[in-house]
Amino acid sequence: MERDETRPQPQHTTSVGVGHDEPHTNTLPVRPVGLDAGAPAQPVLPTTQAPDEAMAASSTEPRWANLPYHRLAHVTPSSGRWWRPLVMLLMFVVTTLVVAAVATGLAFAVHAIFPELRRPTEDLGDSRNPADFFYGFLSVALFLPVVWVAVRVGGRRGTIHSVFGHYRWEFMARAARVVVPVSAVAVLAPIFLFDADTLTTTTRSTTLWILLFAVVLVPLQAAAEEYVFRGLLPQMIGTWLRSPVWGVLVAAPLFTVLHGYDAVGLVDIALFAACAAYLAWKSGGLELPVLLHASNNLFIGLITPFVPP
């Protein structure tokens, strides 16, 4: 008896997963992306995933790449639990106290061993005192390990850097071609154009020490502030709230007040905090805020030995 080609023929189906009765049509073999072209073709198993979920599962990027930066707490159910930010905050405070105590003890030890070293002032307000410069920037840079401890307790690792789970050095290097020259002009041009006659010099050793501390410590200080105010705090608040605005409303005023400038300076710092928060949210990481902050502060540090206090 001849086969009737006009009648629809049954398709061979396979049920996937326990309790799933919906049939799925087997797909043709394809070659996996990234393997050698001569490798044998591998069949793609049927799946119940949505197309975008299946694409994310097969991508080389981390799973959390589709989450906004401030919501990366929800990369796993464990790290997204409501109480995690409270534990992180407690650990942040405890670690800060421990690091401050250790740093203070080391400072006393150094001056006891080397009494000839210049001592810092009480308020660390003498910009031409290398000791003030050193302790002022180091005290802020030490928040980097504090953030690291808080993040580890919070069940996260690379998510504090970016949505890709790591620090994007190449991305920052490309952006530096624009940001660094612009920062140099913005900081140095007004000084040389309007205050060049006030520039002075100090002793050679003082100048060299300040320049060295600026190159070594300023990038760490800037990174520490960004990891606290554009990274840790917004991600903690983002555990509970979806909008990135809430993290800015909490972190930006705190960042502004802690600088203790005059009215004009506070407005400038507030605008910078808003711009840095926007860059972190829009770029999905801290590379651009760190670069902007570090390049600005670096040129300020490099000109410090030549500007009257």
C-alpha positions in Angstrom: 0.0 0.0 0.0 1.5 3.4 -1.0 2.2 6.1 1.5 -0.1 9.1 1.3 2.2 12.1 1.1 -0.6 14.6 1.4 -1.3 13.6 5.0 0.8 15.2 7.8 3.5 12.9 9.1 4.0 12.6 12.9 7.1 14.3 14.3 9.5 12.4 16.6 9.4 14.2 20.0 11.3 14.0 23.2 10.0 15.0 26.6 12.5 17.1 28.6 12.7 17.2 32.4 10.7 15.5 35.0 7.0 16.3 34.9 7.2 18.1 31.5 4.8 16.6 29.0 5.1 19.2 26.4 6.9 17.7 23.3 10.0 19.4 21.8 11.2 18.9 18.3 14.8 17.7 18.1 17.1 20.2 16.4 19.8 19.7 13.8 23.4 19.3 14.9 25.5 22.4 15.1 29.0 23.2 15.9 29.6 24.9 19.3 31.0 28.4 19.1 34.7 28.8 20.0 35.7 25.2 19.3 38.0 24.1 16.5 36.4 24.1 13.1 37.4 20.5 12.6 35.7 19.2 15.7 32.8 16.8 15.2 29.4 18.4 15.3 27.5 18.0 18.5 23.7 17.9 18.8 21.9 20.6 20.7 19.7 18.9 23.2 16.1 20.0 23.4 15.5 22.6 26.2 12.6 24.2 27.9 14.5 27.5 28.4 13.3 30.7 26.7 15.5 31.8 23.8 17.2 34.6 25.8 17.8 32.3 28.7 19.3 29.7 26.5 21.6 32.3 24.9 22.7 33.5 28.3 23.5 30.0 29.4 25.7 29.3 26.4 27.4 32.7 26.5 30.9 33.2 27.7 29.9 36.2 29.8 28.8 35.7 33.4 25.2 35.0 34.2 24.8 38.4 35.9 25.7 40.4 32.9 22.0 41.1 32.3 21.6 42.6 35.8 22.1 46.3 36.4 25.2 47.1 38.5 23.3 48.1 41.7 21.2 44.9 41.6 24.1 42.4 41.4 23.3 41.2 44.9 20.7 39.0 43.1 23.3 37.1 41.1 22.5 34.2 43.5 19.5 33.6 45.8 21.9 33.4 48.7 23.6 36.8 48.1 20.3 38.5 47.5 18.7 37.7 50.8 17.3 40.7 52.6 19.6 40.4 55.7 22.9 40.3 53.7 23.3 44.1 53.6 22.9 44.4 57.3 25.6 41.8 57.9 27.8 43.6 55.4 27.3 46.9 57.1 28.2 45.4 60.5 31.3 43.8 59.1 32.2 47.1 57.4 32.1 48.9 60.7 34.1 46.2 62.6 36.7 45.9 59.9 37.1 49.7 59.8 37.8 49.8 63.5 40.3 47.0 63.3 42.2 48.5 60.3 42.2 52.0 62.0 43.7 50.5 65.2 46.4 48.6 63.3 47.3 51.6 61.2 47.5 53.9 64.2 49.8 51.4 66.0 52.0 51.1 62.9 52.3 54.9 62.7 53.4 55.2 66.3 55.9 52.4 65.8 57.4 54.1 62.7 57.9 57.4 64.5 59.3 55.6 67.5 61.9 53.8 65.3 62.6 56.9 63.2 62.2 59.9 65.4 63.8 62.2 62.8 60.8 61.8 60.5 58.5 64.8 60.3 55.3 64.3 62.3 51.8 65.0 60.9 49.7 67.8 62.3 46.7 67.1 64.4 44.1 67.7 61.6 46.4 66.6 58.7 45.7 70.0 57.2 49.2 70.9 56.0 49.3 70.0 52.4 53.1 70.6 52.2 53.8 68.3 55.0 54.7 64.9 53.5 53.5 63.2 56.7 50.1 64.9 56.4 49.9 64.0 52.7 50.8 60.4 53.4 48.5 59.7 56.4 45.6 61.6 54.8 45.5 59.6 51.7 46.5 56.3 53.3 43.7 56.5 55.8 41.2 56.6 53.0 43.0 54.0 50.8 42.7 51.5 53.7 39.0 51.2 53.0 39.8 49.0 50.0 40.5 45.9 52.2 37.5 46.9 54.4 35.2 46.8 51.3 36.8 43.5 50.3 36.0 41.9 53.6 32.4 43.2 53.5 31.9 41.9 50.0 33.2 38.5 50.9 30.8 38.3 53.9 28.0 39.3 51.6 28.6 36.3 49.5 29.9 38.2 46.4 33.2 38.5 44.8 33.8 40.1 41.4 30.4 41.7 41.3 31.7 44.7 43.2 33.9 45.5 40.2 31.4 45.3 37.3 28.5 43.4 35.8 31.0 41.1 34.2 32.5 39.9 37.5 35.9 41.5 37.1 37.7 44.8 36.7 37.8 45.8 33.1 41.4 47.1 32.8 41.3 47.3 29.0 38.0 49.3 29.1 39.5 51.7 31.6 42.7 52.1 29.5 40.7 53.1 26.4 38.7 55.6 28.4 41.9 57.0 30.0 43.0 58.4 26.6 40.2 60.9 26.9 39.7 61.3 30.7 43.3 61.9 31.7 44.1 64.7 29.3 40.8 66.4 30.1 41.4 66.1 33.8 44.9 67.6 33.4 43.5 70.6 31.5 40.7 71.0 34.0 43.0 71.0 37.0 46.1 72.6 35.8 44.9 75.2 33.3 43.2 77.5 35.8 46.3 77.5 38.0 48.7 78.3 35.3 46.4 80.9 33.7 45.3 82.8 36.8 47.6 81.9 39.7 50.9 81.2 38.0 52.6 84.1 39.9 51.7 82.5 43.2 53.4 79.2 42.6 56.3 78.5 44.8 58.7 75.7 45.6 59.6 73.9 48.8 62.6 71.8 49.7 63.7 69.2 47.2 63.1 66.3 49.6 59.6 67.5 50.5 58.7 67.9 46.9 59.9 64.4 45.9 58.2 62.7 48.8 54.8 64.4 48.0 55.1 63.5 44.3 55.9 59.9 45.2 53.0 59.7 47.6 50.7 61.2 45.0 51.6 58.7 42.4 51.3 55.7 44.8 48.5 56.6 47.1 46.2 58.9 45.2 44.9 56.2 42.8 44.2 53.9 45.8 42.5 56.7 47.8 40.2 57.5 44.8 39.5 53.8 44.2 38.6 53.3 47.9 36.1 56.1 47.9 34.5 54.9 44.7 34.2 51.3 46.0 32.5 52.5 49.1 30.2 55.2 47.7 29.5 54.1 44.1 30.0 50.4 44.7 29.2 48.9 48.2 26.5 51.3 49.4 24.4 51.3 46.1 24.7 47.5 45.9 23.6 47.1 49.5 20.6 49.3 48.9 19.9 47.7 45.5 19.4 44.4 47.4 16.1 45.8 48.5 15.1 48.5 46.0 15.1 48.3 42.2 15.7 51.9 41.3 19.3 53.1 41.2 18.2 56.5 42.4 17.9 55.3 46.0 21.6 54.4 46.2 22.5 57.8 44.9 20.2 59.6 47.4 22.0 57.8 50.3 25.6 57.7 49.1 26.0 61.1 47.4 25.0 63.3 50.4 27.2 61.2 52.7 30.1 61.5 50.3 29.6 65.2 50.1 29.4 66.0 53.8 32.4 63.9 54.7 34.6 66.1 52.5 34.0 69.2 54.8 34.5 71.9 52.1 32.9 75.3 51.9 29.6 75.9 50.2 31.0 76.1 46.7 33.2 73.0 47.3 30.2 71.0 48.6 28.2 71.8 45.5 31.1 70.8 43.3 31.5 67.5 45.2 27.8 66.8 45.1 27.8 67.2 41.3 30.8 65.0 41.0 29.1 62.3 43.1 26.0 62.4 40.9 28.1 62.1 37.7 30.2 59.2 39.2 27.0 57.4 40.2 25.6 57.8 36.7 28.8 56.5 35.1 28.8 53.4 37.4 25.2 52.6 36.6 25.4 53.3 32.9 28.7 51.5 32.3 27.9 48.7 34.6 31.0 49.0 36.8 33.4 51.2 38.7 36.1 51.6 36.1 35.0 55.0 34.8 34.3 56.5 38.3 37.6 55.3 39.6 39.4 56.7 36.5 37.7 60.1 36.7 38.3 60.4 40.4 41.9 59.2 40.4 43.0 61.3 37.4 41.5 64.5 39.0 43.0 63.9 42.4 46.4 62.8 40.9 46.9 66.1 39.1 45.9 68.0 42.3 48.4 65.9 44.2 51.2 66.6 41.7 50.7 70.3 41.8 50.4 70.4 45.6 54.2 71.0 46.4 54.0 74.2 44.2 50.8 75.7 45.5 51.0 77.9 48.7 49.1 76.3 51.6 
